[in-house]
Amino acid sequence: MATIGCIVGPDPGHALPVLGIGAALRRRGHEVTVWTGRRHASLAAHHDLAWRELPLLAPQPGDEDLGVRLHARPVGMARALTPDVARTAPDLLIVDTLTRAGALTAGLLDVPHVEVVPHHLPDPALDLPPVGLGRPLPRTPWRRLDDRQIVRRQLASHAVGERQASAAAADLGLSAWPGADLRLLQTLPSLERARGVWPTDTVIAGPLALDPALPPLLPPDGDAPLVVVTDSTATALDRSLAETAIRALQSADVRLVVTTAGLPARRDGRIVVGLAPHGPLLAHADVAVSPGGGGFITKAAAAAVPQVVVPLAGDQREAAARLRDVHAARIVRPSRCTPRALRWAIVRALSDTRSRAVAARLAAEAAELGPEFAAERCLALLATAQGASA
């Protein structure tokens, strides 16, 4: 039996994939402790995971600077976190990609660690469009040239970040920033663009996110097509799809379920609004609508559901581009997301046999991956590390 620690911030899009792997490891009989925000304490207990509060989560001066947030601030968090983690004597740490104090803690304790990335591979590459902009693959020499110029700037920015990371690690007496022994990506093979060099430490793991421990929402009665809409769970985002979706579909011949914390719960004819686990809803959905968070789009893919994506920020733009590449989703730009535009995209998705065939293919990929697959890779890493130290 191994002792495993999971370290992740409170945003559900990042916490739920890490908790998904932790729950899979606990089912195998391993001792798992999770350091995260209070909002996930009951979910951890539901899956028999020990819970500890991640220290120093409150906003701090300087957080608006990305370099400070990713490199300097984790030093203070690691100082507060490491003694508590050390008391559990972990054999392995599983760390969210943005909760970088976890990587420093692994380095201070000299234990192997796994980095969980809740979406596509974020590494810039000169043979691909710049990551994060949601650009399609280039079709002209001029676009390829423009892409490469932007990617070179991204690589230069990465180099600056690496220097900042080294300086932060040195503040803790480490010779270098502790790199992950394994990276697990919450995506699917078809949603990763072919690149000349794939990092040897990185594995596509499929859908990982746990459903929250919430009562299920029953869809509206009837046999009209079921449309499931979700808002983003990113805490820094103040935009919503919920109201637009309700206005778009309130008179359409569909059943609508909207999961959101931004509107009062409601059950009115063919419209249901509330908070609920996505899994049971997606099992019966005909179309899934979201901003493109990694957890939701991989769950929808695993359920073979065609998608409509309105990417609001960050990695959502890139996720939308990957779905568009393989014709798995229709994309609506946020600036053009009127009720009429969203309704049209959903109506077209309902009748699109090509996207339904692609969704079936993605579901077959997802069936081979997921939390159990990720748990196996974590345990294989641990066995290799323990064998090397024996």
Disulfide bonds with the S-S distance in Angstrom:
none
